[in-house]
């Protein structure tokens, strides 16, 4: 304890202030690291004919194991482009498929990946031909409801 007091007394007020500011800034930087800053993650995309209930923040799974999250959805060229980040340890080959699945009875969804094929996924994108989305219960009941109205 005496050594610490001796060290602190040898520092000027400016030095103590500078050290304090540096420590506070380091703590703030650690606490507010953007969630988009994903170490050990790779970004991929899936072309969907429709969102199928998938939303930003939904899980991405391989063989039932969570490996990442959906980071962004946008409509482009009349398709939905789902961006997702997964662990870099997951290898997605050229024939990888994706499926939007229902996670719970409350309607939560997840993106299920089935890695397949050799090489790498071209442009880090799973093409529309390799993607399936669930049908919505509303789509089944809607034609029947219209028929009942008449």
Helices and strands as residue ranges (DSSP letters): H 2-10, H 13-31, E 41-48, E 59-62, E 65-76, E 79-87, E 97-102, E 109-114, G 122-124, E 125-126, G 128-130, E 131-132, H 137-149
